[in-house]
Amino acid sequence: MTTDPTPEQPAAPAPEPGPAPLPEGVTSCNFDDFSKIRLTVAEIIKAEPHPNADKLIKLQIRLGDREKQICAGIRAYYEPEALVGRRIVVVDNLEPRKLRGEWSNGMLLAAHGPDNTISLVTLDKPDFPSGGQVS
């Protein structure tokens, strides 16, 4: 005589995920703080070595119908002429700051790799218009 296997008990529902822990030394910001940051698509229209800093590149960028200058510490990773025409993401409303005698009116976004390299945050559509808001 064979016996029917016992019916399986329904699986317990997965626990609802809670807040994810942050890496050590990282503080959180609330949504209101984050919403103050204006991320904008920019086209690099000119790039040259910063005249007074070995690590900086001076960039002229177009954000739709506006242009402005930013300085970025990417000279060890990029040749200035290779940057012209690229679409990047910038913090458009960062307080202006003078870096080694040149004004920087924003900040580009870049990812840092584990092997001490960086990669610019760019768009996958090279002809995407500048000035668009990142959301």
C-alpha positions in Angstrom: 0.0 0.0 0.0 1.3 3.4 -1.0 0.7 6.5 0.9 0.2 9.9 -0.6 2.9 12.3 0.3 1.9 14.9 2.8 0.8 18.1 1.2 3.4 20.8 1.3 2.9 23.6 3.7 2.6 26.9 1.9 5.8 28.9 1.9 6.0 31.7 4.4 5.8 35.0 2.8 9.1 36.7 2.3 9.8 39.4 4.9 9.2 42.9 3.7 12.5 44.6 3.0 13.4 47.4 5.5 15.8 50.3 5.1 19.1 49.2 3.6 22.1 49.9 5.7 24.6 52.5 4.3 28.3 51.9 4.0 30.3 52.9 7.0 31.0 56.6 7.1 28.2 57.5 4.7 25.4 59.7 6.0 21.9 59.8 4.5 20.1 62.9 3.1 16.4 63.3 3.0 14.3 63.8 -0.1 14.0 67.5 0.4 17.8 67.9 0.4 18.2 65.7 -2.7 15.5 67.6 -4.6 17.6 70.8 -4.3 20.2 69.3 -6.6 19.6 70.1 -10.3 21.2 67.5 -12.5 21.4 68.6 -16.2 22.6 67.2 -19.5 25.5 69.3 -20.8 27.5 69.2 -24.0 31.2 69.8 -23.7 32.0 72.5 -26.3 35.6 73.2 -25.3 38.2 71.5 -23.1 41.7 72.6 -22.2 44.2 71.9 -19.4 43.8 74.2 -16.5 46.6 76.8 -16.6 47.4 76.6 -12.9 46.7 73.0 -11.9 48.1 69.7 -13.2 45.0 67.6 -12.2 42.3 69.9 -13.6 40.7 70.4 -17.0 38.8 73.6 -17.8 35.5 72.8 -19.6 33.1 75.1 -21.4 29.7 73.4 -21.5 26.4 74.1 -23.1 23.2 73.5 -21.2 20.5 74.1 -23.8 20.6 77.9 -24.5 23.2 78.6 -21.8 26.9 78.2 -21.5 29.2 78.1 -18.6 32.6 76.9 -17.3 33.4 74.1 -14.9 36.7 72.7 -13.8 37.1 69.0 -13.2 39.9 66.9 -11.7 40.0 64.4 -14.6 43.2 65.3 -16.3 44.9 62.1 -15.4 42.1 60.1 -17.1 41.1 62.1 -20.2 42.8 64.1 -22.9 40.9 67.4 -23.2 40.4 67.2 -27.0 38.8 63.8 -26.6 36.0 65.3 -24.4 34.7 67.8 -26.9 31.2 66.9 -28.1 30.4 64.5 -25.3 27.2 64.7 -23.4 27.7 64.5 -19.6 25.6 65.0 -16.5 26.5 68.0 -14.3 25.3 69.4 -11.0 24.0 72.7 -12.5 23.2 74.6 -9.4 26.3 74.0 -7.3 27.6 77.2 -5.7 30.4 78.7 -7.9 33.9 78.3 -6.7 37.3 79.5 -7.8 39.7 76.7 -8.4 43.3 77.8 -8.7 42.3 81.1 -10.2 39.5 79.8 -12.6 35.8 79.8 -11.8 33.9 76.5 -11.7 30.2 76.9 -12.0 29.1 73.3 -11.5 30.4 69.8 -11.2 30.4 66.9 -13.6 29.4 63.4 -12.4 31.8 60.5 -12.6 32.0 57.0 -11.1 35.1 55.9 -9.3 36.3 52.3 -10.0 38.1 50.0 -7.6 41.4 50.3 -9.6 41.6 54.1 -9.1 40.0 54.9 -12.5 37.0 57.0 -13.2 34.3 57.0 -15.8 32.2 60.0 -16.7 28.4 59.8 -16.3 27.4 60.1 -20.0 24.3 59.5 -22.0 23.8 56.5 -24.3 22.4 58.7 -27.1 25.3 60.9 -28.2 22.9 63.3 -30.0 20.6 63.8 -27.0 20.0 67.6 -26.6 21.8 69.4 -23.9 19.8 71.2 -21.2 17.6 68.3 -20.4 16.9 67.6 -16.7 18.0 64.3 -15.1 15.3 62.8 -12.9 
